[in-house]
Amino acid sequence: MKVAIPATIDLAKLLKDQGLSKTRMKSMRDKIHYFLSLLTRTNDNAKFLLDDANYKKLCSTILKNLLGNADYYEVRKILESSDDPILEKNNKW
């Protein structure tokens, strides 16, 4: 999957509607921050796996190992299903 993300994100608004406990909300917030940090362009990774349209390739196997299998899908669902989606897929693999 390749994705692009916007410059600003309101995580509190995204997680408020999920019906999560306080502890689970903090955990999901941390996992979403980590997930998005992998997609954020820095000086160190400016050319790493970016194509010409600024999409970044993701390895779901590695992300499942880092976030947990169920939480990987939950994080993706939260970031893809809002009114203004955070993750935009280009449907190329």
C-alpha positions as CSV (number, residue, x, y, z in Angstrom):
1,M,0.0,0.0,0.0
2,K,1.2,3.6,-0.7
3,V,-0.2,6.5,1.3
4,A,0.0,10.3,1.6
5,I,-0.9,12.3,4.7
6,P,-2.0,15.9,5.3
7,A,0.1,18.5,7.2
8,T,-2.1,18.8,10.3
9,I,-4.2,16.2,12.1
10,D,-6.7,16.5,15.0
11,L,-6.3,13.2,16.8
12,A,-8.5,14.1,19.7
13,K,-11.4,14.6,17.3
14,L,-10.7,11.3,15.5
15,L,-10.5,9.2,18.7
16,K,-13.4,11.0,20.6
17,D,-15.9,9.2,18.3
18,Q,-14.4,5.7,18.8
19,G,-15.9,5.0,22.2
20,L,-12.6,4.0,23.7
21,S,-11.7,3.9,27.4
22,K,-9.1,6.5,28.7
23,T,-6.3,3.9,28.8
24,R,-7.2,2.5,25.3
25,M,-7.5,6.0,23.9
26,K,-3.9,6.9,25.1
27,S,-2.6,3.6,23.6
28,M,-4.3,4.2,20.3
29,R,-3.0,7.9,20.2
30,D,0.5,6.7,20.8
31,K,0.2,4.0,18.1
32,I,-1.2,6.5,15.6
33,H,1.6,9.0,16.4
34,Y,4.1,6.2,15.8
35,F,2.4,5.1,12.6
36,L,2.3,8.7,11.3
37,S,5.9,9.3,12.3
38,L,6.9,6.5,9.9
39,L,5.1,8.4,7.1
40,T,6.5,11.9,8.0
41,R,9.2,13.2,5.7
42,T,12.4,14.2,7.4
43,N,15.9,15.1,6.3
44,D,17.0,11.5,7.0
45,N,14.4,9.8,4.9
46,A,13.6,12.5,2.3
47,K,14.2,10.1,-0.6
48,F,13.5,6.8,1.2
49,L,10.8,4.9,-0.6
50,L,8.9,8.0,-2.0
51,D,7.6,7.9,-5.5
52,D,7.1,10.9,-7.7
53,A,3.6,11.7,-6.3
54,N,4.9,11.8,-2.6
55,Y,3.3,8.5,-1.6
56,K,5.3,6.3,0.7
57,K,5.4,2.5,0.6
58,L,4.4,0.7,3.7
59,C,5.1,-2.9,4.7
60,S,2.0,-4.2,6.5
61,T,3.9,-7.2,7.9
62,I,6.4,-4.9,9.7
63,L,3.6,-2.6,10.9
64,K,1.6,-5.5,12.3
65,N,4.6,-6.6,14.3
66,L,5.1,-3.1,15.7
67,L,1.5,-2.1,16.4
68,G,-0.1,-5.5,16.9
69,N,-2.2,-7.3,14.3
70,A,-5.6,-6.0,15.5
71,D,-4.4,-2.5,16.3
72,Y,-2.8,-2.2,12.8
73,Y,-6.2,-2.6,11.3
74,E,-7.9,-0.3,13.9
75,V,-5.4,2.5,13.3
76,R,-5.8,2.2,9.5
77,K,-9.6,2.2,9.9
78,I,-9.5,5.4,12.1
79,L,-7.2,7.2,9.7
80,E,-9.0,6.2,6.5
81,S,-12.6,6.5,7.5
82,S,-13.0,10.1,8.9
83,D,-14.9,12.8,7.0
84,D,-11.5,14.1,5.8
85,P,-9.3,10.9,5.7
86,I,-5.8,11.1,6.9
87,L,-4.5,8.2,4.9
88,E,-5.0,8.4,1.1
89,K,-4.2,5.2,-0.8
90,N,-3.3,5.2,-4.4
91,N,-4.2,1.5,-4.8
92,K,-0.8,0.5,-6.1
93,W,1.3,-2.2,-4.4
